[in-house]
Amino acid sequence: MTAATVAEYYNQATELISADLGGSLHFGYWHGLPESSSMQDASRQMTEFMISKLSVGPGQRVLDVGCGAGRPAADLSRATGAHVVGVDISPRQVELATELAKTEGLQDKLTFQLADVMSLPFEADTLDAAWLFESMFHMPDQSRVLKEITRVLRPGGRLAIANLVQRVPLTEEQNAALEEYWKVGNVAALLPLEDYPKLLSDSGLVLTELTDISEDTTRPTFDAIGRTHAARAEGHTESLAPGELASQMDAGMNQFIATPEIGFAIIVASKPS
């Protein structure tokens, strides 16, 4: 798996994933929502939850690593007044994010560019906060990723991570069953939750929060995606990706759903002052 293969995956699948996930490219947070809530409602609440973890305000600069189509960045800037700098390796996603900024009149608050997190085009100690919003599992060398983010953060800067995790380490049999999904979804590494404290410490960050929110995230999101896939299979909605890719993604998601050991966590850390 390379940066080029991840970029090509999102060049093809961005619109499909966005349709599945309520307009963004991340899971929903369903905690406290009414039963009638939509995937879009839960997706919006997840973004709001992540925004609350950064504690940023007007005049500050936030790095969005793997910015996708730009919806969370736009919501973050509108809610806080911060300037968001989004980076992504998919030209299609940078194009969509830039279009979104123009559509919503946020060109002065949002900047999107092609860049690889392994070598960020920013000076050291220049950004006030950063987030990895369901992008980290695409990155093979996650230690290097975190060290690079630490480099560009100002002392005291915060990092928020929303990521799929292994709630308990998967067995060889489970990994084998999921192997095809890892390939289709370009999943480079899905770490056990217990690995994060050392990973962050070794990267020069201080862990401040490590919370498993799986019960309010993965299962209800999978249920919502399942309903969307069923409608697509019955022809009620149009597929937005090549037929073979859509079928592979649907099959892989079914195996994912059958593995409850895969969950979701929020991780917050800071760079020492």
C-alpha positions in Angstrom: 0.0 0.0 0.0 1.3 3.4 -1.0 0.2 7.0 -0.9 -0.7 6.7 -4.5 -3.0 3.8 -4.0 -4.8 5.5 -1.1 -5.1 8.7 -3.3 -6.6 6.6 -6.2 -9.1 4.9 -3.8 -10.4 8.3 -2.7 -10.4 9.7 -6.2 -12.9 6.9 -7.0 -14.8 6.4 -3.8 -15.2 9.8 -2.2 -18.7 10.5 -3.4 -19.9 6.9 -2.4 -18.4 7.1 1.1 -19.9 10.6 1.6 -23.3 9.3 0.5 -23.0 6.5 3.1 -21.8 8.7 5.9 -24.2 11.7 5.7 -22.1 14.1 3.7 -18.8 13.7 5.5 -16.2 10.9 5.4 -16.4 9.8 9.0 -18.6 7.7 11.3 -21.4 9.2 13.3 -21.6 9.8 17.0 -25.1 8.8 18.1 -24.9 9.4 21.8 -28.2 11.0 23.1 -29.7 11.4 19.6 -33.4 10.6 19.1 -34.1 7.2 17.5 -35.4 9.0 14.4 -32.0 10.7 13.8 -30.3 10.4 10.4 -26.7 9.5 9.5 -26.3 13.2 8.7 -27.3 14.1 12.3 -24.9 11.7 13.8 -22.1 12.8 11.5 -22.6 16.4 12.4 -22.6 15.5 16.1 -19.3 13.6 15.7 -17.8 16.7 14.1 -19.0 18.9 16.9 -17.6 16.4 19.5 -14.2 16.6 17.8 -14.3 20.4 17.6 -14.8 20.5 21.4 -11.6 18.6 21.9 -9.4 21.2 20.1 -10.2 24.2 22.2 -9.3 26.7 19.4 -10.7 30.2 18.6 -10.4 33.1 16.2 -7.0 33.8 14.8 -5.6 30.3 15.4 -4.5 27.8 12.8 -5.6 24.2 12.7 -4.2 21.4 10.6 -6.7 19.0 9.1 -4.7 15.9 8.1 -6.6 13.9 5.5 -9.1 16.7 5.0 -11.4 14.7 2.6 -14.1 16.8 0.9 -13.7 19.5 3.5 -17.0 19.4 5.5 -15.5 18.9 9.0 -13.0 21.7 8.3 -15.8 24.1 7.2 -17.8 23.2 10.3 -14.7 23.7 12.5 -13.9 27.1 11.1 -17.5 28.3 11.2 -17.9 27.2 14.9 -14.6 28.6 16.2 -13.4 31.3 13.8 -10.1 29.4 13.4 -8.3 29.2 10.0 -8.1 25.6 8.9 -5.3 24.3 6.7 -6.3 21.0 5.1 -3.9 18.5 3.5 -4.7 15.4 1.5 -3.1 13.1 -1.0 -6.2 12.8 -3.2 -6.5 15.5 -5.9 -10.2 14.8 -6.1 -10.7 15.4 -2.4 -8.7 18.7 -2.5 -10.8 19.8 -5.5 -14.0 19.0 -3.7 -12.9 20.7 -0.5 -11.8 23.8 -2.4 -15.2 23.9 -4.1 -16.9 23.6 -0.7 -14.9 26.6 0.7 -16.0 28.7 -2.2 -19.7 27.6 -2.1 -19.9 28.4 1.6 -18.0 31.7 1.4 -15.1 30.5 3.5 -12.2 31.0 1.2 -10.5 33.4 3.7 -10.8 30.7 6.5 -10.1 27.5 4.7 -7.0 26.4 2.7 -6.6 23.0 1.1 -3.6 21.6 -0.7 -2.0 18.4 -1.9 0.5 17.2 0.7 1.7 14.1 2.5 1.6 14.0 6.3 4.9 12.2 6.2 6.6 15.4 5.1 4.3 18.4 5.9 5.0 21.7 4.1 5.0 23.8 7.3 7.6 25.3 9.5 8.1 23.9 13.0 6.0 25.3 15.9 3.6 27.2 13.6 0.2 25.5 14.1 -2.1 25.8 17.1 -3.9 22.5 16.8 -4.3 19.5 14.5 -6.7 16.6 14.0 -6.6 13.2 12.3 -10.2 12.6 11.6 -10.4 9.0 10.5 -7.4 9.2 8.4 -4.7 7.7 10.5 -5.5 4.0 9.7 -4.4 4.6 6.1 -0.9 5.5 7.3 1.6 2.6 7.6 4.2 4.5 9.7 2.0 6.1 12.4 4.9 6.9 14.6 6.5 9.0 11.9 3.1 10.7 11.3 2.7 11.7 14.9 6.3 13.0 15.1 5.8 15.1 12.0 2.6 16.6 13.5 4.4 17.2 16.8 7.1 19.1 14.8 4.6 21.6 13.3 2.5 22.2 16.4 3.3 25.1 18.7 4.3 24.2 22.3 1.0 23.6 24.1 -0.8 22.8 20.8 -3.4 20.1 20.9 -4.0 17.0 18.7 -7.3 15.2 18.4 -7.6 11.8 16.8 -10.8 10.0 15.8 -9.9 6.5 14.7 -11.0 3.0 14.3 -9.2 0.8 16.7 -8.9 -2.8 17.9 -10.7 -2.8 21.2 -8.9 -6.0 21.9 -6.2 -7.4 19.6 -7.6 -9.4 16.7 -6.8 -13.0 16.2 -5.0 -14.3 13.2 -8.2 -15.8 11.9 -10.0 -12.4 12.2 -7.2 -10.6 10.4 -7.3 -13.2 7.7 -11.1 -12.8 7.3 -10.6 -9.0 7.0 -7.6 -9.1 4.7 -9.7 -8.3 1.6 -11.4 -5.4 3.3 -8.0 -4.0 4.4 -6.9 -4.1 0.7 -10.1 -2.6 -0.7 -10.3 0.1 2.0 -6.6 0.8 1.9 -6.3 0.2 5.7 -2.6 0.2 6.5 -2.7 -0.3 10.3 -5.6 -0.6 12.8 -3.9 -0.4 16.2 -5.1 -1.9 19.5 -6.4 0.8 21.8 -3.8 -0.1 24.4 -0.9 0.9 22.0 -1.8 4.6 21.9 -0.2 5.8 25.2 3.3 4.6 24.3 2.9 5.7 20.6 2.0 9.2 21.7 4.7 9.4 24.3 7.4 8.2 21.9 6.2 10.9 19.5 6.8 13.7 22.0 3.1 14.2 22.9 1.4 14.0 26.3 -1.8 12.0 26.3 -4.8 13.8 27.9 -7.7 11.6 26.8 -8.3 8.1 25.5 -11.9 7.2 25.3 -13.6 4.2 23.7 -16.9 5.4 22.2 -17.6 2.3 20.1 -21.1 1.7 21.5 -22.2 5.1 20.4 -20.4 5.0 17.1 -19.6 1.9 15.1 -22.7 -0.3 15.6 -25.3 2.4 14.9 -23.2 3.7 12.0 -22.9 0.2 10.6 -26.7 -0.2 10.9 -27.3 3.1 9.0 -24.8 2.1 6.3 -26.5 -1.3 6.0 -29.8 0.4 5.3 -28.2 2.5 2.6 -26.5 -0.5 1.1 -29.8 -2.4 1.1 -31.5 0.5 -0.7 -28.7 0.6 -3.3 -28.9 -3.2 -3.9 -32.6 -2.9 -4.5 -32.0 -0.1 -7.0 -33.6 2.7 -4.9 -30.4 4.7 -4.9 -27.7 5.1 -7.6 -24.2 3.8 -7.0 -21.7 6.6 -7.0 -18.6 4.5 -7.6 -17.6 1.8 -10.2 -19.8 -1.3 -9.7 -16.9 -3.6 -8.8 -15.6 -1.2 -6.2 -19.0 -0.7 -4.7 -19.5 -4.4 -4.4 -16.1 -4.9 -2.8 -16.8 -2.2 -0.3 -20.2 -3.6 0.6 -18.8 -7.1 1.1 -15.9 -5.8 3.1 -18.2 -3.8 5.3 -20.3 -6.9 6.1 -17.1 -8.6 7.4 -16.3 -5.5 9.4 -19.7 -5.5 11.0 -19.2 -9.2 12.0 -16.1 -8.2 14.0 -17.2 -6.4 17.1 -13.7 -6.3 18.4 -13.2 -3.4 15.9 -14.3 -0.2 17.6 -13.8 3.5 17.7 -11.9 5.8 20.0 -11.2 9.5 20.6 -7.6 10.3 21.5 -6.4 13.7 22.6 -2.9 14.8 23.3 -0.8 17.9 23.5 2.7 19.1 22.8 4.5 20.0 26.0 4.8 23.8 26.6 
